[in-house]
Amino acid sequence: MLLCATVGMFLATDSIISFDLLLFTNLGIALVAGSAASVNHIIDAQIDINMARTAHRPIAQGRVSVTSGILFSAVTGIAGISILAFLVNPLTAWLNLGSWIGYGIIYSAYLKRATPQNIVIGGLFGAAPPLFGWTAVTNQIDAGGVLLVMIIFTWTPPHFWALALDRKEEYAKVNIPMLPVTHGELITKYYILGYTLLLAIVTLIPFIIGMSGIIYLLSALALGFVFIIWSLRLLLDHNGAAIKTFRYSIFYLMMLFISLLIDHIYLINSI
């Protein structure tokens, strides 16, 4: 999240970003995100304890009480929003509040249990960090910031459905309607491949519109090619491909945004 937010900040301007703005923006975003994640832990405690991936979370284990969790969420959330509102700008604070409501309440309490498209719809809230960084610098919502959101939004389904495939039985056990549970593994694999192909196209847009240069283009093509290969391997049912695809998706997003940053710095210095 913070890497994507930081890249959003740098891409929003050709000028030098002050250390104070960089610090307060990332601190505020981190606190609000931690608060929303705490709400998720509280709401999902009975689910978490029955899934290996989440069984050791503090609320699920009882190491932290629900009351303490609510207090922690309130303190970190209010602190984060306040930092953003008073030390960054109100727009970034409002956007973070909207994301907090979207993930902490709408996704965690409703969407996750309501539809197999939960991660697609809810993914919009998790895709917002680069826009937060963008608005922290510009104090306005621009097409460039929205494009960065769309990249993460398109990346989220193949990223999370790969994990859902690996944990299909656990999601079925706790009655969470993840796509592999409701529509089966084969349909999910085709969805993953489809979204990965779409992602490969969406990631070319920054170069097409002149937002980035050749360094980013080559990186996006190479990273996207490997992601497509993993999606095809997953479709062909290679052993362990689901969790390996999930892990690669994390590496993919990190390297994609790092390449955006390197490319932007190179373009500025070459002017």
VMD Tcl script that draws the C-alpha trace (Angstrom):
set ca {
  {0.00 0.00 0.00}
  {2.63 2.51 1.03}
  {4.84 1.73 -1.95}
  {1.91 2.34 -4.31}
  {0.96 5.52 -2.46}
  {4.53 6.80 -2.63}
  {4.77 6.09 -6.34}
  {1.47 7.94 -6.80}
  {3.01 10.94 -5.07}
  {6.08 11.01 -7.30}
  {4.14 10.48 -10.52}
  {1.83 13.38 -9.69}
  {4.58 15.98 -10.08}
  {7.91 16.72 -11.72}
  {8.99 18.67 -8.66}
  {10.74 17.50 -5.51}
  {8.39 16.22 -2.81}
  {9.13 17.51 0.68}
  {10.11 14.98 3.33}
  {7.31 16.23 5.60}
  {4.64 15.61 2.98}
  {6.05 12.16 2.22}
  {6.15 11.28 5.92}
  {2.73 12.56 6.93}
  {1.00 11.13 3.88}
  {2.36 7.65 4.41}
  {1.85 7.79 8.17}
  {-1.77 8.87 7.78}
  {-2.51 6.22 5.14}
  {-0.85 3.53 7.25}
  {-2.85 4.42 10.35}
  {-6.17 4.47 8.49}
  {-5.35 1.18 6.76}
  {-4.40 -0.39 10.09}
  {-7.68 0.82 11.55}
  {-9.70 -0.70 8.70}
  {-7.78 -3.97 8.97}
  {-8.57 -4.06 12.70}
  {-12.28 -3.74 11.93}
  {-11.89 -6.64 9.49}
  {-10.24 -8.74 12.23}
  {-13.09 -7.97 14.63}
  {-15.87 -8.76 12.14}
  {-14.16 -11.91 10.83}
  {-12.94 -13.33 14.14}
  {-15.18 -16.43 13.97}
  {-14.13 -17.03 10.37}
  {-10.45 -16.39 10.98}
  {-10.14 -18.96 13.75}
  {-11.28 -21.68 11.33}
  {-8.83 -20.86 8.55}
  {-5.14 -21.76 8.69}
  {-4.06 -18.50 7.03}
  {-5.81 -16.34 9.64}
  {-6.10 -18.57 12.70}
  {-3.30 -16.79 14.56}
  {-4.76 -13.29 14.29}
  {-4.96 -11.69 17.76}
  {-8.74 -11.16 17.90}
  {-9.45 -14.69 16.66}
  {-7.03 -16.14 19.21}
  {-8.42 -14.04 22.05}
  {-5.05 -12.40 22.74}
  {-6.75 -9.06 22.11}
  {-10.33 -8.47 23.24}
  {-13.00 -7.10 20.92}
  {-13.23 -3.98 23.11}
  {-9.49 -3.38 22.86}
  {-9.66 -3.99 19.11}
  {-12.41 -1.42 18.70}
  {-10.44 1.08 20.79}
  {-7.29 0.44 18.76}
  {-9.20 0.88 15.51}
  {-10.78 4.12 16.71}
  {-7.50 5.63 17.91}
  {-5.51 4.73 14.80}
  {-8.33 5.71 12.46}
  {-8.94 9.10 14.04}
  {-5.19 9.77 14.24}
  {-4.68 8.85 10.59}
  {-7.59 10.92 9.29}
  {-6.49 13.88 11.45}
  {-2.92 13.74 10.15}
  {-4.16 13.66 6.57}
  {-6.76 16.39 7.09}
  {-4.51 18.86 8.92}
  {-1.00 18.05 7.67}
  {-1.71 16.92 4.09}
  {-5.08 18.07 2.72}
  {-8.80 17.43 3.38}
  {-9.39 15.69 0.03}
  {-6.89 12.96 0.85}
  {-8.45 12.59 4.30}
  {-11.95 12.22 2.83}
  {-10.78 9.64 0.30}
  {-9.14 7.62 3.07}
  {-12.29 7.80 5.13}
  {-14.27 6.52 2.15}
  {-11.83 3.66 1.70}
  {-12.05 2.86 5.42}
  {-15.83 2.61 5.21}
  {-15.62 0.63 1.98}
  {-13.17 -1.99 3.24}
  {-13.84 -2.02 6.96}
  {-17.64 -1.98 6.76}
  {-19.05 -2.57 3.25}
  {-16.61 -5.31 2.21}
  {-15.89 -6.94 5.57}
  {-19.43 -6.95 6.92}
  {-21.45 -7.41 3.72}
  {-19.77 -8.00 0.34}
  {-17.45 -10.76 1.52}
  {-20.43 -12.89 2.52}
  {-22.89 -11.74 -0.15}
  {-21.45 -12.48 -3.59}
  {-18.66 -14.41 -5.35}
  {-17.79 -11.07 -6.98}
  {-16.89 -9.76 -3.51}
  {-13.23 -9.27 -4.30}
  {-13.98 -7.54 -7.61}
  {-16.32 -4.96 -6.09}
  {-14.40 -4.63 -2.83}
  {-11.13 -4.43 -4.72}
  {-11.84 -0.81 -5.58}
  {-11.30 0.17 -1.95}
  {-7.95 -1.61 -1.79}
  {-6.85 -0.13 -5.11}
  {-7.00 3.47 -3.92}
  {-3.53 4.06 -2.31}
  {-1.83 5.51 -5.42}
  {-4.71 7.97 -5.74}
  {-4.18 8.96 -2.10}
  {-0.55 9.71 -2.91}
  {-1.57 11.61 -6.04}
  {-4.11 13.82 -4.24}
  {-1.69 14.43 -1.38}
  {0.53 16.24 -3.87}
  {-2.01 17.81 -6.23}
  {-5.06 18.25 -3.96}
  {-7.23 17.11 -6.86}
  {-8.35 13.91 -8.59}
  {-6.72 13.60 -12.01}
  {-6.82 10.98 -14.75}
  {-3.28 9.81 -13.92}
  {-4.19 8.95 -10.35}
  {-7.35 7.17 -11.46}
  {-5.36 5.14 -14.00}
  {-3.06 3.88 -11.25}
  {-6.16 2.83 -9.30}
  {-7.47 0.96 -12.33}
  {-4.22 -0.99 -12.60}
  {-4.52 -2.29 -9.04}
  {-8.28 -2.78 -9.43}
  {-7.67 -5.05 -12.44}
  {-4.81 -6.83 -10.66}
  {-6.83 -7.67 -7.52}
  {-9.10 -10.48 -8.86}
  {-6.34 -12.72 -10.31}
  {-4.24 -11.98 -7.24}
  {-6.87 -12.98 -4.71}
  {-8.63 -15.72 -6.67}
  {-5.31 -17.54 -6.94}
  {-5.19 -17.55 -3.15}
  {-8.86 -18.56 -2.98}
  {-8.10 -21.57 -5.19}
  {-5.35 -22.66 -2.81}
  {-7.69 -22.19 0.18}
  {-10.93 -23.34 -1.44}
  {-11.81 -25.91 1.22}
  {-11.30 -23.43 4.04}
  {-13.56 -20.82 2.42}
  {-16.21 -23.51 1.86}
  {-15.93 -24.56 5.50}
  {-16.73 -21.04 6.76}
  {-19.42 -20.40 4.11}
  {-17.64 -17.56 2.32}
  {-18.82 -17.53 -1.32}
  {-15.46 -17.15 -3.01}
  {-15.57 -17.86 -6.74}
  {-13.89 -21.32 -6.55}
  {-16.50 -22.37 -3.99}
  {-19.55 -21.13 -5.90}
  {-18.49 -21.68 -9.51}
  {-15.75 -24.28 -9.30}
  {-12.03 -24.29 -9.93}
  {-12.08 -24.37 -13.73}
  {-14.32 -21.30 -14.07}
  {-12.11 -19.47 -11.56}
  {-8.99 -20.31 -13.56}
  {-10.57 -18.93 -16.73}
  {-11.52 -15.77 -14.83}
  {-7.94 -15.44 -13.58}
  {-6.59 -15.80 -17.12}
  {-9.12 -13.28 -18.46}
  {-8.32 -10.66 -15.84}
  {-4.59 -11.24 -16.29}
  {-4.90 -10.58 -20.02}
  {-6.96 -7.47 -19.28}
  {-4.33 -6.36 -16.77}
  {-1.60 -6.73 -19.40}
  {-3.57 -4.35 -21.62}
  {-4.41 -1.83 -18.89}
  {-0.77 -1.58 -17.83}
  {0.16 -0.40 -21.32}
  {-2.02 2.69 -21.04}
  {0.51 4.79 -19.05}
  {2.94 4.45 -21.96}
  {0.28 4.97 -24.63}
  {-0.88 8.28 -23.11}
  {2.68 9.51 -22.51}
  {2.53 9.17 -18.73}
  {5.56 6.86 -18.74}
  {8.39 5.88 -21.05}
  {10.27 2.94 -22.47}
  {11.67 1.67 -19.16}
  {8.18 1.20 -17.80}
  {6.88 -0.25 -21.07}
  {9.52 -2.96 -21.22}
  {9.01 -3.77 -17.54}
  {5.22 -3.96 -17.90}
  {5.52 -6.23 -20.96}
  {7.99 -8.58 -19.25}
  {6.12 -8.72 -15.94}
  {2.79 -9.17 -17.69}
  {4.13 -11.96 -19.90}
  {5.27 -13.93 -16.85}
  {1.92 -13.33 -15.11}
  {0.10 -14.71 -18.18}
  {2.39 -17.76 -18.18}
  {1.53 -18.41 -14.53}
  {-2.17 -18.05 -15.32}
  {-1.83 -20.60 -18.14}
  {0.08 -22.96 -15.87}
  {-2.71 -22.59 -13.33}
  {-5.31 -23.38 -16.01}
  {-3.36 -26.51 -16.97}
  {-3.48 -27.54 -13.31}
  {0.20 -27.71 -12.47}
  {0.75 -28.76 -8.85}
  {1.17 -25.80 -6.52}
  {0.48 -23.31 -9.31}
  {-2.25 -21.49 -7.37}
  {-0.11 -20.37 -4.44}
  {2.85 -19.70 -6.74}
  {0.65 -17.52 -8.94}
  {-0.52 -15.68 -5.83}
  {3.05 -15.07 -4.70}
  {4.11 -13.92 -8.14}
  {1.19 -11.47 -8.25}
  {2.61 -9.70 -5.18}
  {6.06 -9.51 -6.75}
  {4.44 -8.35 -9.99}
  {2.65 -5.37 -8.47}
  {5.69 -4.32 -6.45}
  {7.99 -4.41 -9.48}
  {5.43 -2.74 -11.75}
  {5.16 0.28 -9.46}
  {8.91 0.40 -8.87}
  {9.38 0.49 -12.65}
  {6.87 3.34 -12.86}
  {8.94 5.26 -10.32}
  {12.31 4.53 -11.95}
  {10.92 5.46 -15.36}
  {9.49 8.74 -14.01}
  {12.77 9.72 -12.35}
  {14.67 8.87 -15.54}
  {12.32 10.97 -17.69}
  {12.62 13.97 -15.36}
  {16.40 13.79 -15.29}
  {16.62 13.44 -19.06}
  {14.66 16.61 -19.75}
}
mol new
graphics top color blue
foreach p $ca { graphics top sphere $p radius 0.5 }
foreach p [lrange $ca 0 end-1] q [lrange $ca 1 end] { graphics top cylinder $p $q radius 0.2 }
display resetview
